[in-house]
Amino acid sequence: MSYLKKLYWSNRESSIEKKMAGNEGMENLITLVNRLQDVATRSGVAMDMDLPQIAVVGGQSAGKSSVLENFVGRDFLPRGSGIVTRRPLVLQLVNNGSRKEEYAEFLHCPNEKFTDFDEVRREIEEETDRVIGGKGISNIPINLRVFSPKVLNLTLVDLPGLTKVAIGNQPLDIEARIRNMILEFISKESCLILAVTPANTDLANSDALKLAKEVDPKGTRTIGVITKLDLMDEGTNARDILENRLLPLRRGYVGVVNRSQKAINDNKEIVAAIDEEKQFFQCHGDYKHMAEKLGTPYLQKILNQQLSSHIRETLPALRKKLLDQMKAFEKDMKREDMNLDESAVKTKTMILLMNQLEAVFINAIGCYESDNIGKSLNNGSKIHYLMHEHFPQEIEKIKLSDDDLCQQIKLAILNIRGVRSGMFTPDMAFEAVAKEQIAHLKEPAMNCISQVVSELQELLDDCTQLMDKYPKLREMVDEKLMLHVRECEEKCQEQLSALLEYELSYINTKHIDFVGLKGVKSQLAYYQKGDKEREDNMNDDDNQKVFDITNILIEDIKNNGIIDREVEIFEILVNSYMTIVTKTVQDLVPKTVMCLIIKKIKNFIKLELLSQLLAEEDIFTLMELCKDEKNKRDDLVRMYHATKDALKIVREVSSSISKNGV
């Protein structure tokens, strides 16, 4: 290593030690992170505090678990083949001073001490299976705190080991899922990266270092750990790496020697293994010159120092983020009206909802302020189509063809004449046919009402979605609206039935638009003459006066009672009258629907709905929140208080730092 590099790292380590020297009189900064971590976890919700921490990254069998167990001095982590760590393990090491007691606590097992570290291992395995089971992974952390006089205060996050191939019943995309989980942690600027790489592999191909470089290209947040130095081939060493000359990192590398698998199987004491590690470095020709900066105790010490320093550096940004979060939560709480327990506030909210319902309904019918203009038909346009396009088409479908109408007229004439063979057919034949045609209009008219009502029910169902937060209120509003729509539908049907009854009760042959016999004469004369005569008739009104319907009827009777001429006359009369009635019905159906259904619904929402709701149910029952909304608000309150508590802790520590001049 060059002189300047040696001087840089020597000065940097001295600087770190000096900075930490003044911390004895104040609360340890790592303990601060532990408290903040507890605040976040105990809130029971996912909080993005971006706490300063050290994430442990490495491939499977890289020695991550052994490094962590060496820190604690106990065997407590699950071991085995494949992916053993399947959830992040937030490991908080707490030095409990002169006490000799060693124990562990899980945040998910409050007030329970684990003095048997085999039970700690089992609890990690069981808690993992409780959340995910099988062979999957989850980013929901397990929080473990270990109290011991042998540890330095330290907080680390043990992440699943990087893998290449799915084994057994593991998901096929397990590699990508683990990679994404690790990136989720180490991408944050507040996170230091402990990249663990075995010495008996090519450092340039280290999965841990490659992943760390993606998010920390300058290596300012990465600490390298080289394991299995005792397993390197004879004649090789890792001096270039440990002296930070090969793939240098700003925070350097630390070499360690963990227990072998045989030593683990033989239950070799970790204390004895650390003594052997110390002897290995002090006696090894390639490492004895730097032995004091290698090994597990040194790694634990340097991590404690660097994490403390990192916490101090990130404290202002953390405080700012907590302040911003608290303001955002306060804004959300104000918008959600978290004082909704008060009757007056509930009533006010309910009135606002009724006003919104009315506005949404009116807008959907008329589309005055919709963002959907030009995108798709709104409900008002659909209803307009049903009344003014679809309804006339349905009437046209039931209209008899000329042949069928003539056949019906002929039957009516013959039936009314009966055994008689009179010279004239009574008006009864015309009325009978006309009434039968009028009666056919009822079905499409009623169908039109039903279709409009169906569209309105769909519209109202969409409108009441704004009350989804209050399921009881929406249920009652839907019920009231449905009953009212049904009442309006029945009244509309009754009114249109009455209008058709009016038409059936009196056939008004004096209607100004009815063709009458005079019109029939004109039409018959027009169609029976040739083109030349037709032109003459258009210029000579006297030709029309020569035509006499009586002569036509007498001529028909003389020709063996043929009634074709009468049928022709009646067809013209029936078509003329049905044109009048059809226009009337087509005009009245939309008007009746608008008056007796749509307008009534709008007025009901505006004037009656609220009073009916309050008359049947108390305001607290109506405005009770749904489960999801309750959980959302509870989460919001918990996050707000957690952020408030975290901010208080940060302020206390910041004040302590200022007083101690650190």
BANUDO-950748 format. One record per residue (C-alpha): x negated, y negated, z. Coordinates in steps of 0.1 Angstrom, whole numbers, padded with zeros to 4 digits, always signed. Layout:
N
XYZ/...
END
This chain:
662
+0000+0000+0000/-0013-0034-0009/-0024-0058+0019/+0004-0082+0012/+0031-0055+0013/+0017-0042+0046/+0017-0077+0060/+0053-0082+0048/+0066-0051+0064/+0046-0056+0096/+0059-0092+0099/+0095-0081+0091/+0095-0054+0118/+0079-0078+0143/+0106-0104+0134/+0134-0079+0140/+0119-0068+0174/+0116-0105+0185/+0151-0113+0175/+0165-0083+0195/+0143-0091+0225/+0166-0118+0238/+0197-0096+0237/+0195-0082+0272/+0214-0111+0287/+0244-0107+0263/+0267-0081+0251/+0250-0057+0227/+0260-0065+0191/+0266-0028+0182/+0290-0025+0211/+0308-0054+0195/+0313-0034+0163/+0325-0004+0184/+0351-0026+0201/+0362-0040+0167/+0364-0005+0153/+0386+0005+0182/+0408-0025+0177/+0412-0016+0140/+0418+0021+0146/+0442+0017+0176/+0463-0007+0155/+0475+0025+0137/+0473+0008+0103/+0447+0005+0076/+0429-0027+0082/+0402-0041+0060/+0379-0058+0085/+0347-0049+0065/+0329-0043+0098/+0291-0041+0097/+0282-0004+0099/+0257+0022+0086/+0271+0048+0061/+0252+0080+0058/+0250+0093+0022/+0233+0124+0009/+0238+0156-0010/+0249+0188+0005/+0221+0204+0026/+0201+0172+0025/+0199+0172+0063/+0225+0145+0072/+0241+0166+0099/+0207+0174+0115/+0197+0138+0115/+0229+0128+0134/+0226+0157+0158/+0190+0147+0165/+0202+0112+0174/+0227+0127+0199/+0205+0155+0211/+0234+0179+0208/+0248+0204+0183/+0283+0190+0177/+0289+0189+0139/+0306+0216+0118/+0282+0236+0097/+0286+0261+0069/+0285+0265+0031/+0303+0241+0007/+0318+0208+0018/+0317+0207+0056/+0324+0170+0062/+0358+0164+0045/+0367+0132+0063/+0346+0102+0072/+0333+0106+0108/+0328+0072+0125/+0302+0081+0151/+0297+0056+0179/+0266+0062+0201/+0268+0045+0235/+0240+0043+0259/+0255+0046+0293/+0224+0035+0312/+0213+0053+0343/+0242+0077+0343/+0232+0112+0336/+0266+0122+0324/+0269+0131+0287/+0304+0134+0271/+0324+0125+0240/+0357+0109+0233/+0380+0110+0203/+0402+0080+0195/+0430+0104+0186/+0427+0121+0220/+0430+0091+0244/+0419+0096+0280/+0403+0130+0273/+0367+0137+0279/+0348+0164+0260/+0317+0176+0280/+0314+0208+0260/+0300+0198+0226/+0311+0231+0210/+0346+0219+0218/+0337+0186+0200/+0329+0206+0169/+0361+0226+0171/+0381+0194+0175/+0365+0178+0144/+0374+0209+0124/+0410+0211+0138/+0417+0174+0134/+0404+0176+0098/+0428+0206+0091/+0457+0188+0108/+0454+0159+0084/+0445+0176+0051/+0441+0214+0056/+0427+0236+0029/+0396+0224+0011/+0406+0189+0001/+0391+0156+0014/+0406+0125+0029/+0394+0090+0035/+0412+0088+0069/+0384+0086+0094/+0378+0106+0126/+0365+0083+0154/+0341+0099+0178/+0323+0082+0206/+0293+0098+0224/+0282+0085+0258/+0246+0095+0268/+0216+0079+0285/+0194+0094+0258/+0209+0075+0228/+0205+0040+0215/+0236+0021+0207/+0244+0028+0171/+0275+0031+0149/+0273+0054+0118/+0298+0067+0093/+0290+0103+0082/+0305+0108+0047/+0311+0140+0028/+0280+0154+0010/+0277+0148-0027/+0285+0179-0047/+0284+0189-0084/+0307+0219-0086/+0340+0228-0070/+0338+0260-0049/+0367+0284-0041/+0400+0266-0038/+0385+0231-0038/+0401+0206-0062/+0384+0206-0097/+0378+0169-0094/+0361+0171-0060/+0329+0155-0073/+0347+0124-0085/+0368+0122-0054/+0338+0124-0030/+0319+0099-0052/+0349+0074-0051/+0352+0078-0013/+0316+0071-0007/+0317+0041-0031/+0347+0028-0012/+0325+0025+0019/+0291+0015+0006/+0303-0011-0020/+0311-0035+0009/+0283-0061+0015/+0288-0055+0053/+0277-0019+0050/+0241-0007+0054/+0234+0025+0034/+0214+0054+0050/+0204+0073+0019/+0192+0108+0030/+0170+0127+0005/+0150+0160+0011/+0113+0157+0004/+0112+0189-0015/+0132+0174-0044/+0123+0148-0070/+0130+0114-0054/+0138+0099-0088/+0167+0123-0091/+0180+0117-0056/+0219+0115-0057/+0219+0094-0026/+0195+0068-0039/+0211+0067-0074/+0245+0061-0058/+0231+0034-0035/+0214+0017-0064/+0248+0013-0082/+0261-0010-0054/+0228-0023-0040/+0206-0027-0071/+0180-0048-0052/+0178-0024-0024/+0185-0050+0003/+0211-0029+0022/+0196+0006+0017/+0175+0025+0043/+0158+0056+0029/+0155+0087+0050/+0132+0115+0038/+0139+0149+0054/+0123+0184+0052/+0088+0170+0050/+0076+0202+0065/+0089+0222+0035/+0069+0205+0008/+0046+0226-0013/+0010+0229+0000/-0012+0202-0012/+0017+0177-0018/+0029+0149+0004/+0054+0120+0005/+0029+0092+0014/+0038+0071-0016/+0074+0072-0007/+0070+0066+0030/+0046+0037+0024/+0073+0022+0001/+0052+0023-0030/+0074+0046-0050/+0110+0033-0056/+0105+0006-0030/+0134-0005-0007/+0135-0038+0012/+0142-0019+0044/+0117+0009+0036/+0118+0047+0043/+0115+0068+0074/+0105+0104+0074/+0119+0130+0097/+0115+0168+0103/+0148+0185+0113/+0152+0220+0127/+0151+0248+0102/+0181+0270+0096/+0165+0298+0116/+0159+0274+0145/+0196+0264+0144/+0207+0300+0143/+0184+0307+0173/+0200+0278+0192/+0167+0261+0195/+0170+0230+0217/+0170+0197+0199/+0146+0182+0225/+0121+0209+0217/+0126+0203+0180/+0119+0166+0184/+0087+0173+0203/+0076+0196+0175/+0085+0169+0150/+0063+0145+0169/+0034+0170+0169/+0039+0176+0132/+0034+0139+0123/+0005+0133+0148/-0014+0163+0135/-0006+0162+0098/-0036+0148+0079/-0014+0128+0054/+0010+0113+0080/-0010+0108+0113/-0020+0073+0104/+0017+0063+0104/+0030+0088+0129/+0044+0060+0152/+0067+0049+0123/+0080+0084+0115/+0103+0108+0133/+0138+0108+0147/+0132+0084+0177/+0117+0058+0155/+0145+0062+0130/+0171+0057+0157/+0152+0027+0170/+0149+0010+0136/+0185+0016+0128/+0196+0001+0161/+0174-0030+0154/+0185-0034+0117/+0222-0028+0125/+0220-0054+0153/+0203-0079+0130/+0227-0071+0102/+0257-0077+0125/+0243-0111+0135/+0238-0120+0099/+0273-0110+0089/+0291-0124+0119/+0300-0158+0104/+0315-0141+0073/+0334-0116+0095/+0348-0145+0116/+0359-0164+0085/+0375-0133+0070/+0394-0126+0103/+0406-0162+0104/+0419-0159+0068/+0436-0126+0075/+0453-0141+0106/+0466-0171+0087/+0479-0147+0060/+0496-0125+0086/+0512-0156+0102/+0525-0167+0068/+0539-0132+0062/+0555-0131+0096/+0571-0165+0090/+0584-0155+0056/+0598-0122+0070/+0613-0142+0099/+0599-0120+0126/+0623-0136+0152/+0652-0117+0136/+0663-0104+0170/+0682-0136+0176/+0719-0136+0166/+0718-0170+0151/+0688-0161+0129/+0705-0129+0118/+0737-0148+0109/+0717-0173+0089/+0699-0146+0070/+0731-0128+0063/+0747-0160+0049/+0716-0166+0027/+0720-0130+0014/+0756-0136+0005/+0747-0168-0013/+0719-0149-0032/+0744-0122-0041/+0768-0147-0055/+0740-0165-0075/+0726-0132-0088/+0761-0121-0099/+0770-0154-0117/+0735-0154-0133/+0739-0118-0145/+0773-0126-0160/+0762-0158-0177/+0724-0155-0177/+0718-0191-0168/+0683-0187-0152/+0672-0152-0162/+0637-0143-0173/+0653-0116-0194/+0666-0139-0221/+0655-0125-0255/+0644-0092-0240/+0675-0071-0236/+0713-0075-0233/+0723-0086-0199/+0756-0075-0182/+0775-0105-0194/+0766-0098-0230/+0776-0062-0226/+0810-0071-0212/+0815-0096-0240/+0807-0069-0265/+0832-0045-0249/+0860-0071-0250/+0854-0087-0284/+0837-0061-0305/+0843-0026-0291/+0880-0032-0282/+0890-0044-0317/+0871-0014-0332/+0891+0010-0309/+0924-0006-0320/+0913-0002-0356/+0906+0035-0350/+0942+0042-0338/+0958+0022-0367/+0977+0045-0390/+0967+0049-0426/+0991+0036-0453/+1003+0071-0461/+1009+0080-0424/+1027+0047-0418/+1049+0052-0448/+1057+0088-0437/+1066+0075-0402/+1088+0047-0417/+1106+0072-0440/+1113+0095-0411/+1127+0066-0390/+1150+0055-0419/+1163+0091-0425/+1168+0097-0388/+1187+0065-0383/+1209+0071-0413/+1216+0106-0402/+1244+0121-0422/+1253+0087-0435/+1241+0075-0468/+1248+0038-0464/+1237+0010-0487/+1216-0007-0461/+1192+0006-0434/+1197-0010-0400/+1170-0031-0383/+1167-0003-0358/+1144+0016-0381/+1120-0013-0383/+1121-0018-0345/+1115+0019-0338/+1084+0020-0359/+1071-0013-0346/+1076-0003-0310/+1058+0030-0316/+1028+0011-0330/+1028-0014-0301/+1029+0015-0276/+0996+0028-0291/+0978-0004-0281/+0981+0005-0244/+0954+0032-0244/+0926+0011-0259/+0936-0018-0237/+0933+0003-0205/+0901+0019-0218/+0886-0016-0223/+0894-0025-0187/+0879+0007-0174/+0847+0001-0194/+0844-0035-0182/+0849-0023-0146/+0822+0004-0150/+0798-0022-0163/+0807-0045-0134/+0801-0017-0108/+0767-0011-0123/+0760-0049-0122/+0771-0052-0086/+0750-0022-0076/+0720-0039-0091/+0729-0072-0073/+0732-0056-0039/+0696-0042-0041/+0685-0075-0026/+0699-0061+0007/+0679-0029+0006/+0661-0040+0038/+0694-0037+0056/+0710-0004+0047/+0741-0008+0069/+0748-0042+0054/+0743-0030+0018/+0765+0001+0025/+0794-0021+0038/+0789-0047+0010/+0790-0020-0016/+0821-0005+0000/+0839-0039+0002/+0830-0048-0034/+0841-0014-0047/+0875-0016-0030/+0880-0051-0043/+0870-0042-0078/+0895-0013-0077/+0922-0037-0065/+0914-0062-0093/+0913-0033-0119/+0948-0022-0108/+0962-0057-0110/+0947-0062-0144/+0961-0030-0156/+0995-0039-0142/+0994-0073-0159/+0985-0059-0193/+1011-0031-0190/+1036-0058-0183/+1025-0078-0213/+1029-0048-0235/+1063-0042-0220/+1073-0078-0230/+1063-0069-0265/+1083-0037-0265/+1113-0054-0249/+1119-0078-0277/+1108-0076-0313/+1107-0113-0323/+1114-0113-0360/+1117-0151-0358/+1080-0155-0350/+1064-0183-0371/+1038-0159-0385/+1063-0130-0393/+1066-0125-0430/+1104-0118-0430/+1125-0107-0459/+1117-0138-0479/+1080-0129-0476/+1087-0093-0486/+1105-0105-0517/+1074-0126-0526/+1050-0097-0521/+1071-0072-0540/+1075-0095-0569/+1038-0103-0569/+1027-0067-0570/+1054-0054-0594/+1047-0079-0622/+1018-0077-0646/+0989-0101-0645/+1004-0125-0671/+1038-0126-0653/+1019-0130-0620/+1003-0162-0633/+1037-0174-0645/+1053-0167-0612/+1025-0187-0594/+1036-0217-0615/+1074-0211-0616/+1092-0209-0583/+1125-0200-0601/+1112-0166-0610/+1111-0158-0572/+1147-0168-0567/+1159-0143-0594/+1146-0114-0571/+1174-0100-0549/+1167-0073-0523/+1203-0062-0524/+1200-0053-0561/+1169-0032-0553/+1186-0013-0525/+1217-0006-0547/+1195+0006-0575/+1178+0030-0551/+1211+0044-0539/+1223+0049-0575/+1190+0069-0582/+1201+0098-0560/+1193+0079-0527/+1156+0075-0532/+1143+0053-0503/+1108+0046-0515/+1116+0010-0521/+1129+0006-0485/+1098+0022-0472/+1077-0003-0491/+1097-0031-0476/+1095-0018-0441/+1057-0012-0444/+1052-0049-0452/+1074-0059-0423/+1057-0036-0398/+1022-0046-0408/+1031-0082-0406/+1045-0078-0371/+1017-0056-0358/+0992-0082-0370/+1009-0107-0347/+1011-0083-0317/+0975-0071-0322/+0961-0106-0323/+0981-0114-0291/+0968-0083-0272/+0932-0089-0284/+0934-0124-0271/+0951-0116-0238/+0929-0086-0228/+0896-0107-0224/+0916-0135-0207/+0933-0112-0183/+0900-0094-0175/+0882-0127-0168/+0911-0141-0147/+0920-0110-0127/+0887-0092-0124/+0855-0113-0129/+0868-0145-0115/+0884-0127-0085/+0852-0109-0077/+0832-0141-0078/+0857-0158-0055/+0857-0127-0032/+0819-0128-0028/+0820-0166-0022/+0850-0169+0002/+0860-0136+0017/+0832-0110+0018/+0812-0125+0048/+0843-0129+0070/+0855-0093+0062/+0820-0079+0071/+0818-0098+0104/+0854-0088+0113/+0845-0051+0111/+0809-0049+0125/+0787-0069+0148/+0758-0089+0133/+0731-0067+0150/+0744-0035+0134/+0748-0051+0100/+0713-0066+0100/+0694-0036+0113/+0664-0030+0092/+0657+0002+0074/+0630+0025+0087/+0604+0016+0060/+0610-0021+0066/+0608-0016+0104/+0575+0002+0099/+0563-0025+0076/+0571-0052+0101/+0556-0032+0130/+0525-0027+0109/+0524-0065+0102/+0527-0073+0139/+0500-0047+0149/+0476-0060+0122/+0483-0096+0134/+0475-0087+0170/+0446-0065+0161/+0431-0094+0140/+0437-0118+0169/+0420-0095+0193/+0391-0089+0169/+0387-0126+0164/+0386-0131+0202/+0358-0105+0205/+0338-0122+0177/+0342-0156+0193/+0330-0142+0227/+0300-0127+0211/+0293-0158+0190/+0295-0180+0222/+0271-0156+0240/+0246-0157+0211/+0247-0195+0212/+0242-0197+0250/+0212-0173+0249/+0197-0190+0218/+0194-0158+0199/
END
